[in-house]
Amino acid sequence: MRYRVDNMPRLWRQIWLVYSWGLGMGAWALLHFLRLTCRIHIEGRENLGGGNCFIYSLWHQFWFLWCVTFVRSLRHHAWMQHPASYMKPVHLTLQLMGVRVLLGSGGEEGRKAAATLVRLLRQGWSSVISPDGPSGPFHVLKKGVLHIARDSNVPVVPVRIQVTPAVHLWYGDRKLVALPFAQIRVIFGEPVKVTEENFEEAAQMLVQGMSGSNT
């Protein structure tokens, strides 16, 4: 990673910001357009029990569908994001959605971002985490989400999403992108309370809750 969002050379910074804002606002407009045209069905709201603070967990492949479904958050949300410079349009799109972006995805910076997220969760914020991450292995749970849930004492809600029709992007985890007038089905599983005693069991429950066929 040569350049980050916080160290772009001054020579390129203005062009990079114009490009990032243009792409970010375009993505935000696309999300709104799809939100208005797609038929969205939410299942399992009763599992949330009226709670205000959760960590929602879904496979990275379904990020775009989540953003279409919840294009504007009515509650405080903070999400950890990679600090690479090419991620700036994504960060701006999330900020337009009302999300607080925490820079950090690995190493010491990732641990600091996770600590900040834990503090915000304890204050009543929510978050969305993909436990397989953008670089995979895909649909394989990494334990970071469990550590954050345990340290914050905030339950994790497994989420799976089904969509038809849709297209797969050609790179990475072949992320699913909904087509206009698609039908999107979001299924909330039962919240999982993570403790030191049930750590491994909680991991299995999350994998089971996030897995399912997609058409």
C-alpha positions, 0 to 999 in steps of 0.5 A, a space after each residue: 500500500 503506497 498511499 493512504 487516505 491521509 498521506 496522498 502527495 499534495 501534487 495529486 491531492 486535489 485531483 484525487 479528492 475531486 475524483 473521490 467525491 465524484 465517485 462517492 456521490 455517484 455511488 450514493 445516488 446509485 444506492 438511493 436509486 436501487 433502494 427506491 426501485 428494488 423490492 426489499 423484504 426484511 425477515 427476523 426483526 423480532 429477533 432484535 427484540 427492540 434493541 438499539 445496539 448491535 454488531 451486524 455480521 455478514 459475509 463480505 460478498 453482501 456489503 453492497 446489498 446491505 448498503 442498498 437496503 440500509 442506505 441511510 442509518 437512523 442510528 449511530 453507526 461506526 464501521 472499520 475500513 481499510 485506509 488505502 487511498 483507493 478506498 476514499 470514494 467508499 469512505 465518502 459514500 459511507 459518510 453520506 450514509 451517516 456512518 462514522 469511518 474508523 481507519 484500520 483493518 490490520 496490525 497495530 492500526 487495526 487494533 487501535 480502530 477496534 479499540 475505538 469501535 469497542 468504546 463506541 459500542 459501549 456508548 450505544 453505537 452499532 456496527 457492521 462487520 464482515 468476518 471474512 474480510 475483503 481479501 478472504 478466504 471468503 466465507 471463512 470467519 476470522 475471530 476479530 468480530 468475536 473479540 469486539 463483541 466480547 470486549 464491548 458486551 454487544 451482541 452480534 446479529 448474523 445476517 444473510 441476504 438473498 437477491 434476484 436478479 443480480 450480477 457478480 463483480 468479476 474480482 475478489 469475492 465476486 460481490 453481488 450487485 442488485 439490478 434495478 427492480 430486484 427482490 432483496 431478502 434480508 434475514 436477521 438471525 438471533 443475536 449471539 452474546 459472546 463471552 469467554 466461555 462460549 467463544 468457539 460455540 459463538 463462532 459456529 453460531 455466527 457461521 451458521 446464521 450467515 450461511 445460506 443459498 443465494 439466487 
